Amino acid sequence: MAARSRYFAAIDELRTIGAKIFWHDEIWANKNEERRFVWTDGTTGTGRMRRRKRLAISALLSESGFHKETIDIFECDENHSMDPRHFLGWIDRTASLLREELGPDVKIVLIIDNATWHNQLTEETTPPKRAWRKELIVQWLVNHKISVPVKATKAELLVLAFDNLPPKRYVVDEVAKKYNVHILRLPVKHCMLNAIELAWAGLKNYVRDKNVNFSFNDVRNLAYQWMTSLSATTAMGYINETRKIEDMFKKYHRFTEEIEDQLIDEDEDVDSMTQEMDV
C-alpha cells in the first residue's frame, strides 16, 4: 500500500504541474491468446508461424495516442526476452527525440514497469553478491570508501557491505537523465495502473482479424498500422479508465486507514478498562 501511495502522490503532482506523461510497455505476440502474446515465424520465414522467433513491440502512449516516431518492433528469441542493451538504446533515442520535439522547458516523464531490464543498477550502486570471493567483497568495500576490518570473515564483510549500500540508481534513469527526461516506476505487480495495457487487446484483435499470411512483415505492418491510427479520443479513454482504478485504490487506502484508526481506538479503550479493573 505504501508503494501505491508514493506512486499516486508522484503522478498527481506531475499532473498538477502539467508534465507530459507517457506510459510505456512491451508485448510479445503469437497465435495464442496469452497476455503477453507472441507472433512467431518458422525458420524458413514462410508458412504458418511456429514457436521459434518472435516479434516484440515497445511503445509509448500519451493523451495524443501512440508516439509514432518511437514505436519499436523487432525480432527476439524464443524465450521472448528483451535484450537490455536494445532497451537502453531505445531509451536513449526516445528521450533525445522527445526532448527535441517538446522543447527544453516541458517536464517529460516515462512511466515504466519493473521488468528486469528496466531495473538494472548502475555499477556504482550494484551490491556485492554472496557468491563472490572474499577478495572481491573487500574490493567492493574499498571502492565504496568503507573501512575494512582486518580479521573479518566473508560473512561479516557481506553484512558490512549490505549495511552500507548506496542509494539505488538505475541505468535506465541515468540514460534518460541526459536529456532531462524523468522515469517513474509503477508499483510492483500493478500493470492495471498502466494505461497502455488497455490498448494491447485492441491491437491483438486487429492483427488476428487482418492477418492471413502469418509472416513477420505482415504482423509488423498490421501492428504499426493499428497503433499509428489510434485516435487521441481512444487514448484518453484508456487513460481515464486507468484513473478510475487509481481512484478505487485511493478509496481503499482511506477506508483501510479509517478501520485501522478505529481498531486502535478500540484497543486503547479495552486497555484503559483493563487497567481500571486491575486497580
C-alpha positions as a Markdown table, in Angstrom:
| # | Residue | x | y | z |
|---|---|---|---|---|
| 1 | Met | 0.0 | 0.0 | 0.0 |
| 2 | Ala | 2.9 | 2.3 | 0.7 |
| 3 | Ala | 4.3 | 1.8 | -2.8 |
| 4 | Arg | 1.0 | 2.7 | -4.3 |
| 5 | Ser | 0.6 | 5.8 | -2.2 |
| 6 | Arg | 4.0 | 7.0 | -3.2 |
| 7 | Tyr | 3.2 | 6.4 | -6.9 |
| 8 | Phe | -0.2 | 8.2 | -6.6 |
| 9 | Ala | 1.5 | 11.2 | -4.9 |
| 10 | Ala | 4.1 | 11.4 | -7.6 |
| 11 | Ile | 1.7 | 11.1 | -10.6 |
| 12 | Asp | -0.8 | 13.5 | -9.0 |
| 13 | Glu | 2.0 | 16.1 | -8.6 |
| 14 | Leu | 3.1 | 15.6 | -12.3 |
| 15 | Arg | -0.5 | 16.1 | -13.5 |
| 16 | Thr | -0.8 | 19.3 | -11.4 |
| 17 | Ile | 2.3 | 20.8 | -12.9 |
| 18 | Gly | 1.3 | 19.8 | -16.5 |
| 19 | Ala | 4.0 | 17.3 | -17.1 |
| 20 | Lys | 3.9 | 15.4 | -20.4 |
| 21 | Ile | 3.3 | 11.8 | -19.3 |
| 22 | Phe | 4.0 | 8.7 | -21.5 |
| 23 | Trp | 3.1 | 5.2 | -20.5 |
| 24 | His | 5.4 | 2.5 | -21.7 |
| 25 | Asp | 5.1 | -1.2 | -22.1 |
| 26 | Glu | 6.4 | -4.1 | -24.2 |
| 27 | Ile | 4.5 | -7.0 | -25.6 |
| 28 | Trp | 5.4 | -10.2 | -27.4 |
| 29 | Ala | 2.8 | -11.8 | -29.6 |
| 30 | Asn | 1.9 | -15.2 | -31.2 |
| 31 | Lys | -1.2 | -17.0 | -32.4 |
| 32 | Asn | -2.0 | -17.9 | -28.7 |
| 33 | Glu | -4.2 | -15.7 | -26.6 |
| 34 | Glu | -1.7 | -15.0 | -23.8 |
| 35 | Arg | -1.5 | -11.7 | -22.0 |
| 36 | Arg | 2.0 | -11.2 | -23.5 |
| 37 | Phe | 1.2 | -12.8 | -26.8 |
| 38 | Val | 4.0 | -13.7 | -29.2 |
| 39 | Trp | 3.8 | -13.8 | -33.0 |
| 40 | Thr | 6.2 | -16.5 | -34.2 |
| 41 | Asp | 7.7 | -17.5 | -37.6 |
| 42 | Gly | 9.2 | -20.7 | -38.8 |
| 43 | Thr | 12.9 | -20.9 | -39.6 |
| 44 | Thr | 12.3 | -20.6 | -43.3 |
| 45 | Gly | 10.3 | -17.4 | -42.9 |
| 46 | Thr | 7.4 | -18.8 | -44.8 |
| 47 | Gly | 4.2 | -20.7 | -43.9 |
| 48 | Arg | 2.2 | -20.6 | -40.7 |
| 49 | Met | 4.1 | -19.2 | -37.7 |
| 50 | Arg | 5.6 | -21.6 | -35.2 |
| 51 | Arg | 7.1 | -21.0 | -31.8 |
| 52 | Arg | 10.7 | -20.1 | -32.7 |
| 53 | Lys | 11.3 | -16.5 | -33.4 |
| 54 | Arg | 9.1 | -13.7 | -32.1 |
| 55 | Leu | 8.2 | -10.1 | -32.7 |
| 56 | Ala | 8.4 | -7.7 | -29.7 |
| 57 | Ile | 6.8 | -4.3 | -29.6 |
| 58 | Ser | 7.9 | -1.5 | -27.4 |
| 59 | Ala | 5.9 | 1.7 | -27.4 |
| 60 | Leu | 4.7 | 4.8 | -25.6 |
| 61 | Leu | 1.1 | 6.0 | -25.1 |
| 62 | Ser | 0.1 | 9.6 | -24.2 |
| 63 | Glu | -3.1 | 11.6 | -24.3 |
| 64 | Ser | -2.4 | 12.1 | -28.0 |
| 65 | Gly | -2.2 | 8.4 | -28.8 |
| 66 | Phe | 0.9 | 6.2 | -29.5 |
| 67 | His | 4.1 | 8.2 | -30.1 |
| 68 | Lys | 4.6 | 7.1 | -33.7 |
| 69 | Glu | 8.3 | 8.0 | -34.0 |
| 70 | Thr | 9.4 | 5.8 | -31.1 |
| 71 | Ile | 7.4 | 2.6 | -31.9 |
| 72 | Asp | 9.9 | -0.2 | -31.9 |
| 73 | Ile | 9.0 | -3.6 | -33.5 |
| 74 | Phe | 11.8 | -6.1 | -33.6 |
| 75 | Glu | 12.6 | -9.8 | -33.5 |
| 76 | Cys | 13.5 | -11.5 | -30.3 |
| 77 | Asp | 14.5 | -15.1 | -29.2 |
| 78 | Glu | 12.2 | -18.0 | -28.4 |
| 79 | Asn | 12.2 | -17.1 | -24.7 |
| 80 | His | 10.7 | -13.7 | -25.7 |
| 81 | Ser | 13.2 | -11.9 | -23.5 |
| 82 | Met | 14.1 | -8.2 | -24.1 |
| 83 | Asp | 17.7 | -7.5 | -24.7 |
| 84 | Pro | 18.7 | -5.0 | -22.0 |
| 85 | Arg | 21.1 | -3.3 | -24.5 |
| 86 | His | 18.4 | -2.9 | -27.0 |
| 87 | Phe | 16.1 | -1.3 | -24.4 |
| 88 | Leu | 18.8 | 1.1 | -23.3 |
| 89 | Gly | 19.4 | 2.1 | -26.9 |
| 90 | Trp | 15.7 | 2.7 | -27.4 |
| 91 | Ile | 15.5 | 4.8 | -24.2 |
| 92 | Asp | 18.5 | 6.9 | -25.4 |
| 93 | Arg | 16.9 | 7.5 | -28.8 |
| 94 | Thr | 13.5 | 8.1 | -27.4 |
| 95 | Ala | 14.5 | 10.5 | -24.6 |
| 96 | Ser | 16.6 | 12.5 | -27.1 |
| 97 | Leu | 13.7 | 12.7 | -29.6 |
| 98 | Leu | 11.1 | 13.7 | -27.0 |
| 99 | Arg | 13.3 | 16.4 | -25.7 |
| 100 | Glu | 13.9 | 17.8 | -29.2 |
| 101 | Glu | 10.3 | 17.5 | -30.1 |
| 102 | Leu | 8.8 | 19.1 | -26.9 |
| 103 | Gly | 11.5 | 21.7 | -26.2 |
| 104 | Pro | 13.7 | 22.4 | -23.2 |
| 105 | Asp | 11.0 | 23.6 | -20.7 |
| 106 | Val | 8.5 | 20.7 | -20.7 |
| 107 | Lys | 8.8 | 18.2 | -17.9 |
| 108 | Ile | 8.8 | 14.8 | -19.6 |
| 109 | Val | 8.0 | 11.6 | -17.7 |
| 110 | Leu | 8.1 | 8.0 | -18.9 |
| 111 | Ile | 6.1 | 5.5 | -16.7 |
| 112 | Ile | 7.6 | 2.0 | -16.9 |
| 113 | Asp | 7.0 | -1.2 | -15.1 |
| 114 | Asn | 9.6 | -3.3 | -13.1 |
| 115 | Ala | 10.8 | -5.6 | -15.7 |
| 116 | Thr | 14.4 | -6.9 | -15.0 |
| 117 | Trp | 15.9 | -4.9 | -17.9 |
| 118 | His | 14.2 | -1.7 | -16.6 |
| 119 | Asn | 15.8 | -2.1 | -13.1 |
| 120 | Gln | 19.5 | -2.7 | -13.9 |
| 121 | Leu | 21.5 | -0.9 | -11.3 |
| 122 | Thr | 24.5 | 1.3 | -12.1 |
| 123 | Glu | 27.9 | -0.3 | -11.5 |
| 124 | Glu | 28.4 | 2.1 | -8.5 |
| 125 | Thr | 25.2 | 1.0 | -6.7 |
| 126 | Thr | 25.2 | -2.7 | -7.5 |
| 127 | Pro | 25.6 | -4.6 | -4.2 |
| 128 | Pro | 28.1 | -7.4 | -3.8 |
| 129 | Lys | 26.9 | -11.0 | -4.5 |
| 130 | Arg | 27.0 | -13.7 | -1.8 |
| 131 | Ala | 28.8 | -16.0 | -4.3 |
| 132 | Trp | 31.7 | -13.6 | -4.6 |
| 133 | Arg | 35.1 | -14.5 | -3.3 |
| 134 | Lys | 36.2 | -12.6 | -0.2 |
| 135 | Glu | 38.8 | -10.6 | -2.2 |
| 136 | Leu | 36.0 | -9.2 | -4.4 |
| 137 | Ile | 33.9 | -8.2 | -1.4 |
| 138 | Val | 36.9 | -6.4 | 0.1 |
| 139 | Gln | 37.5 | -4.6 | -3.2 |
| 140 | Trp | 33.8 | -3.5 | -3.2 |
| 141 | Leu | 34.1 | -2.1 | 0.3 |
| 142 | Val | 37.3 | -0.2 | -0.6 |
| 143 | Asn | 35.7 | 1.2 | -3.8 |
| 144 | His | 32.9 | 2.5 | -1.7 |
| 145 | Lys | 35.2 | 4.0 | 0.9 |
| 146 | Ile | 34.2 | 1.7 | 3.7 |
| 147 | Ser | 36.8 | 0.7 | 6.3 |
| 148 | Val | 37.6 | -3.0 | 6.1 |
| 149 | Pro | 38.2 | -4.8 | 9.4 |
| 150 | Val | 41.5 | -6.7 | 9.3 |
| 151 | Lys | 40.3 | -10.1 | 10.6 |
| 152 | Ala | 36.7 | -10.1 | 9.4 |
| 153 | Thr | 35.2 | -13.2 | 7.8 |
| 154 | Lys | 33.5 | -13.2 | 4.5 |
| 155 | Ala | 30.1 | -13.3 | 6.2 |
| 156 | Glu | 31.0 | -10.3 | 8.3 |
| 157 | Leu | 32.2 | -8.4 | 5.3 |
| 158 | Leu | 28.9 | -9.1 | 3.5 |
| 159 | Val | 26.9 | -7.8 | 6.5 |
| 160 | Leu | 29.1 | -4.7 | 6.5 |
| 161 | Ala | 28.5 | -4.1 | 2.8 |
| 162 | Phe | 24.8 | -4.6 | 3.0 |
| 163 | Asp | 24.6 | -2.3 | 6.0 |
| 164 | Asn | 26.2 | 0.4 | 3.9 |
| 165 | Leu | 24.6 | 0.0 | 0.5 |
| 166 | Pro | 24.4 | 3.3 | -1.5 |
| 167 | Pro | 21.0 | 4.5 | -2.7 |
| 168 | Lys | 19.9 | 2.7 | -5.8 |
| 169 | Arg | 20.5 | 4.3 | -9.2 |
| 170 | Tyr | 19.2 | 2.7 | -12.3 |
| 171 | Val | 21.0 | 2.7 | -15.7 |
| 172 | Val | 17.7 | 3.5 | -17.5 |
| 173 | Asp | 17.2 | 6.6 | -15.3 |
| 174 | Glu | 20.7 | 7.8 | -15.9 |
| 175 | Val | 20.4 | 7.4 | -19.7 |
| 176 | Ala | 17.1 | 9.4 | -19.7 |
| 177 | Lys | 18.5 | 12.0 | -17.3 |
| 178 | Lys | 21.0 | 13.0 | -20.0 |
| 179 | Tyr | 18.0 | 14.6 | -21.8 |
| 180 | Asn | 16.3 | 15.8 | -18.6 |
| 181 | Val | 13.6 | 13.1 | -19.0 |
| 182 | His | 12.3 | 11.5 | -15.8 |
| 183 | Ile | 11.4 | 7.9 | -15.1 |
| 184 | Leu | 8.5 | 6.9 | -12.8 |
| 185 | Arg | 8.1 | 3.2 | -12.0 |
| 186 | Leu | 4.7 | 1.6 | -11.4 |
| 187 | Pro | 4.3 | -0.3 | -8.1 |
| 188 | Val | 5.3 | -3.9 | -8.5 |
| 189 | Lys | 2.6 | -6.1 | -9.9 |
| 190 | His | 0.3 | -3.2 | -10.7 |
| 191 | Cys | 0.0 | -3.4 | -14.5 |
| 192 | Met | -3.6 | -2.3 | -14.2 |
| 193 | Leu | -2.3 | 1.2 | -13.5 |
| 194 | Asn | -0.6 | 1.3 | -16.9 |
| 195 | Ala | -2.9 | 2.9 | -19.5 |
| 196 | Ile | -1.1 | 1.3 | -22.4 |
| 197 | Glu | -2.2 | -2.2 | -21.2 |
| 198 | Leu | -5.7 | -1.4 | -22.3 |
| 199 | Ala | -4.6 | -0.9 | -25.8 |
| 200 | Trp | -3.0 | -4.3 | -26.3 |
| 201 | Ala | -6.3 | -6.1 | -26.5 |
| 202 | Gly | -7.4 | -3.9 | -29.4 |
| 203 | Leu | -4.0 | -4.4 | -31.1 |
| 204 | Lys | -4.3 | -8.2 | -30.7 |
| 205 | Asn | -7.8 | -8.3 | -32.1 |
| 206 | Tyr | -6.9 | -6.2 | -35.1 |
| 207 | Val | -3.9 | -8.3 | -36.1 |
| 208 | Arg | -5.8 | -11.5 | -35.5 |
| 209 | Asp | -8.7 | -10.3 | -37.8 |
| 210 | Lys | -6.4 | -9.0 | -40.5 |
| 211 | Asn | -3.5 | -11.4 | -40.6 |
| 212 | Val | -3.8 | -14.1 | -43.2 |
| 213 | Asn | -0.2 | -14.8 | -44.3 |
| 214 | Phe | 1.3 | -15.3 | -40.8 |
| 215 | Ser | 4.6 | -13.6 | -41.8 |
| 216 | Phe | 6.8 | -11.3 | -39.8 |
| 217 | Asn | 6.3 | -8.5 | -42.3 |
| 218 | Asp | 2.5 | -8.7 | -42.3 |
| 219 | Val | 2.3 | -8.8 | -38.5 |
| 220 | Arg | 4.8 | -5.9 | -38.1 |
| 221 | Asn | 2.9 | -3.8 | -40.7 |
| 222 | Leu | -0.5 | -4.5 | -39.1 |
| 223 | Ala | 0.6 | -3.7 | -35.6 |
| 224 | Tyr | 2.2 | -0.5 | -36.8 |
| 225 | Gln | -0.9 | 0.4 | -38.8 |
| 226 | Trp | -3.2 | -0.1 | -35.8 |
| 227 | Met | -1.0 | 1.9 | -33.4 |
| 228 | Thr | -0.5 | 4.8 | -35.7 |
| 229 | Ser | -4.2 | 5.1 | -36.4 |
| 230 | Leu | -5.3 | 5.1 | -32.7 |
| 231 | Ser | -7.1 | 8.3 | -32.0 |
| 232 | Ala | -6.5 | 10.8 | -29.2 |
| 233 | Thr | -10.1 | 10.2 | -28.0 |
| 234 | Thr | -9.5 | 6.4 | -27.7 |
| 235 | Ala | -6.1 | 7.0 | -25.9 |
| 236 | Met | -7.8 | 9.4 | -23.4 |
| 237 | Gly | -10.4 | 6.7 | -22.8 |
| 238 | Tyr | -7.7 | 4.3 | -21.8 |
| 239 | Ile | -6.1 | 6.9 | -19.5 |
| 240 | Asn | -9.4 | 7.8 | -17.9 |
| 241 | Glu | -10.1 | 4.1 | -17.2 |
| 242 | Thr | -6.8 | 3.8 | -15.5 |
| 243 | Arg | -7.5 | 6.9 | -13.4 |
| 244 | Lys | -10.7 | 5.2 | -12.2 |
| 245 | Ile | -8.6 | 2.4 | -11.0 |
| 246 | Glu | -6.3 | 4.8 | -9.2 |
| 247 | Asp | -9.4 | 6.4 | -7.5 |
| 248 | Met | -10.6 | 2.9 | -6.5 |
| 249 | Phe | -7.2 | 2.2 | -4.8 |
| 250 | Lys | -7.2 | 5.6 | -3.1 |
| 251 | Lys | -10.7 | 5.0 | -1.6 |
| 252 | Tyr | -9.4 | 1.6 | -0.4 |
| 253 | His | -6.4 | 3.3 | 1.2 |
| 254 | Arg | -8.7 | 5.8 | 3.0 |
| 255 | Phe | -11.1 | 3.1 | 4.2 |
| 256 | Thr | -8.2 | 0.9 | 5.5 |
| 257 | Glu | -6.8 | 3.9 | 7.4 |
| 258 | Glu | -10.2 | 4.6 | 9.0 |
| 259 | Ile | -10.6 | 1.0 | 10.0 |
| 260 | Glu | -7.1 | 0.9 | 11.5 |
| 261 | Asp | -7.7 | 4.1 | 13.4 |
| 262 | Gln | -11.0 | 2.7 | 14.7 |
| 263 | Leu | -9.3 | -0.6 | 15.8 |
| 264 | Ile | -6.5 | 1.3 | 17.5 |
| 265 | Asp | -9.1 | 3.4 | 19.4 |
| 266 | Glu | -11.0 | 0.3 | 20.5 |
| 267 | Asp | -7.7 | -1.4 | 21.6 |
| 268 | Glu | -6.9 | 1.7 | 23.7 |
| 269 | Asp | -10.4 | 1.7 | 25.3 |
| 270 | Val | -10.0 | -2.0 | 26.2 |
| 271 | Asp | -6.6 | -1.4 | 27.7 |
| 272 | Ser | -8.0 | 1.5 | 29.7 |
| 273 | Met | -10.9 | -0.6 | 31.0 |
| 274 | Thr | -8.5 | -3.4 | 31.9 |
| 275 | Gln | -6.2 | -1.1 | 33.9 |
| 276 | Glu | -9.2 | 0.3 | 35.8 |
| 277 | Met | -10.4 | -3.2 | 36.7 |
| 278 | Asp | -6.9 | -4.1 | 37.9 |
| 279 | Val | -6.8 | -1.1 | 40.3 |
